[in-house]
Amino acid sequence: PTVPAPDMDGVSAALKAAMANGAPGAMARFTGPDGVRTRTAGVRDRVSGEAMDTRARFRIGSVSKTFSSVVLLQLADQGKVELDAPVNRYLPGLLPDDRITVRHLLTHRSGLADYSDAMFAKTVPGFEAVRNRVFTYQELVDLSLAEPRTTEPGANYRYSNANFVVVGMLIEKITGTSAAEQYEQRIIKPLKLRNTSYVHPRTEIKGLHVRGYLHPDEAGAPLVDSTEQTGSWAQTAGAVISNPADLNTFTTALMRGRLLSPHMLDAMTTVTPTDTTQTRFYGLGLRRYDLSCGTQVYGHTGTVQGFYTYAFATRDGRRSLSAMANASNRGAVNTALGGTLEAAFCGKKAP
Ligand SMILES: C[C@@H](NC(=O)[C@@H](C)NC(=O)CCCC[C@H](NC(=O)C[NH3+])C(=O)[O-])C(=O)O
């Protein structure tokens, strides 16, 4: 069946809207049956004034959760972990409730509180306090367990970074190697993602990269260059670095069944609603957005200091889009950037 061509003017308009709302720059890369289309706006570095560049690397935030989910689901495919088993079977005594299962982590239904809410209640002080800190997984889990749980296990969707920190612990316990090693072996090398890395706790982004800018809570206060950070507060929940081409390669390979068995990919894309709009859903470490033209796209969003990211593909993997704006703590930028999805996947609005 023919699919609508991407509305790249609409994509550009969304990037410009992201800038108008406070991003120094933004970019998008669409991959489809007619090839690759890219658009950029503004700068990747406010000091040098160097233009945004779709080859440049950046922090992808929670798109990392989909990388972590793929690794764990590959282990499930290999029979090394059972999704409906208690987490405590693999990490004895870690969680105070044996009813919390591996699947509850991947669907954000564990009830484990998100420690990042308190950590970043004051945006810039919170960031400055952790940007050079190295946390153990256990320290992050302890921060979560210090707060009340947010739901009975399995009862409600409650997004939490803690879930994917525990996923990182599971990956390392089950494989006996680091998450970095597992990303490399199972995703980065097989897909030849030459601009994707997990360098936690190193703070710099190697090679050609975008600088990210954090908006302070106080109106009118100067932007904070948040490019260098350990990302240790997020780790397997948000510390992967990538670029638009690699993200499109990743989401399309995932949807085309190159990373998981058909059974496991079906499990991953089996979703439940995350809100009452009936257009936003979550599966296993994967979001589904239902667009106005009826197209359903699968992937993840990312928010990390200085960077907003969208990385989505159609279920058949024939079309993908990744978009990034180098600002954060500015919801209007994130919303504007999200406009790239409708433009790219639904095409030009009928006149
Ligand atoms: C929601 C998003 N989640 C993620 O990407 C994870 C890794 N990021 C967060 O939890 C946001 C942490 C605060 C960022 C900071 N905000 C504040 O400090 C607010 N006081 C900022 O905006 O940079 C997702 O799944 O799409």
The ligand as a Gaussian input file, in Angstrom:
#p B3LYP/6-31G(d) Opt

LIG

0 1
 C        9.877000      11.731000      30.365000
 C       11.053000      11.105000      29.672000
 N       11.918000      10.516000      30.625000
 C       13.261000      10.464000      30.431000
 O       13.775000      10.691000      29.357000
 C       14.072000      10.408000      31.713000
 C       15.438000       9.813000      31.503000
 N       14.179000      11.775000      32.144000
 C       13.554000      12.232000      33.256000
 O       13.029000      11.498000      34.045000
 C       13.565000      13.739000      33.436000
 C       14.527000      14.168000      34.557000
 C       14.442000      15.675000      34.767000
 C       14.898000      16.428000      33.561000
 C       14.872000      17.946000      33.759000
 N       13.661000      18.447000      34.384000
 C       13.676000      19.044000      35.607000
 O       14.700000      19.191000      36.248000
 C       12.351000      19.520000      36.107000
 N       12.468000      20.161000      37.413000
 C       14.973000      18.562000      32.376000
 O       13.917000      18.933000      31.816000
 O       16.097000      18.596000      31.849000
 C       10.471000      10.116000      28.695000
 O       10.346000       8.948000      29.032000
 O       10.129000      10.576000      27.623000

